[in-house]
Amino acid sequence: MECEKKYMTSEELKDHNKEGDLWISIQGKVYNVSDWLKEHPGGDIPILNLAGQDVTDAFIAYHPGTAWSHLERFFTGYYLSDFKVSEVSRDYRKLASEFSKMGLFDTKGHVTSYTLSAVAVMFLIVLYGVLRCTSCLLYTSRCV
């Protein structure tokens, strides 16, 4: 037998925004993250600032896919009765999805390696020039 869903409004969710009573909504489900505050890898400030609100887009933007599996232990059993995706959120999600499909969020470690290598080579060239240079333009005291 399936349990009957419990609902609350966004206005009621707003009342849960004080330390010790921190609730958030992600995709219409309500979570009590009060006990997670001290363990949150991103620190307590994001949770304190976003408590009492729908944080779906922030959650998606700042958490890896594996974070979804940790949510269930914080579920309150409540759902937002007036949950709807705003026009801005809809556009953001569409854009993020398109960027993801294009591979723009993929890590590009080789680019970083090439850049660091190029900087190291340039540094060595400059260092060699400073230590081995005999030009009067660089060291005016040597030419006197």
N, C-alpha and C positions, 0 to 999 in steps of 0.2 A: 504494500500500500504506500503510495507516494504522499509525502508530507505536503501540507498546504503551505504555499509561499507566504512569507511575511513581507510587508512593504512599508517604506517610509518615504517621505518627500525630501526634496533637496533642501527645503527650509529646515526640516528636522535634522538633517545631516549637518547643517551649519552650526548647530548647538554643540557638536562634538569636536571642538577645536581648541581645547585647553589641555595642557600637559596632564597626563593621567587619564584623559578621555579624548583620544585622537582617532577619529574614524575618517576613512576615505572611501571613495567609490571608484571602481575601475570597471568600465563597461556595464554599468548598472548594478553590479554587486557591491555590497558594503562590507568593508573590512575594518576591524579594530586593530590598529597598529601601535597602540599605546606601549605594549611590552617590547616592541621591536625597535623603539626609539633609540635605545643605547647600543643596539647591535647593528643598526643600519650602516652598511659600508659607506654610504654617501654622507654620513653624519646626521645629526638631528635637525639641522636647519631646514632642509627641504620638507621634511615631514611636518615640522611645526608651522611652516609657512603655507602648506597646502591642505592641512587638516580641515575637515568639514566641507570638502569640495570633491568634484569629480576630477580625478588626476590621470585619466586614461592616456592622454597624449604625452604627459610628462613621464609616465611609467614606460610607455613604449619607447620614447626617445632616449631615456637614460638607463634602461635595464636590458641585459642580454635576454635572449629567449628562455634561458634556464630559470630566470627569476619567476616565471609564471607558475612553476611547480611548487614554489614556496608560499604562494598566496593562500591556498586552501586552509591552512591552519589558523589564519586570521579572519576567516569568513564569519560574519555575525549571524548569518541566516536571513538577513534583510536584503531586499532589492529596492532600488529606487523606483517609485511608481511613476515619476515624471521624467525618467531618463530619456534624453534625446541627444543625438550628436549635432553639435552646432555646425553652421555652414563653414566657419573657419576651420574647425576640426576635420570636417569632411574633406575640405580642400587640402589641408595639411597631410592627411592620411593618403590621399590620392597621389600627391606629389612625392611623399616618402616612398610609396610603393613603386612609383615609376623610377625614382632614383635607385632604389634597391635592384630592380630588374635590370637597370643599365650597368650595375656593378659599381656605382659611385661610392657605396659605403664599404666596399671590400677593402681589406688592408692591402697596402702596396709596400711591403717591406723592402722590395728591391729598389724602389725609388729612394727610400731613406738611406740604404746602403750606398747607392751611387753618389748621393749628395754628400754624405759624410766622407766618402773616399775622395771626392773632388776637393772638399775643404781641406782635408789632410794633405793632399798633394800640393795645393796652393800654399799652405802654411810651410811645408818643407822647402818649397822654392823660395819663399820670402826669407826663411831662416838661412838657407844657403847663401842667398844674395847678401844678407847683412853680415854674415861671418866671413865670407870670402871676397867681398867687394874691396877693390883698391882704388876706386874712383874718388877724385877730389870732390865731386858733387855730393857724395854721401858723407864723407868724413873730411871736413875742411881742415881739421887740426893736423892730419897726416901730411897734407900737401905743403905745409908751411915750413 
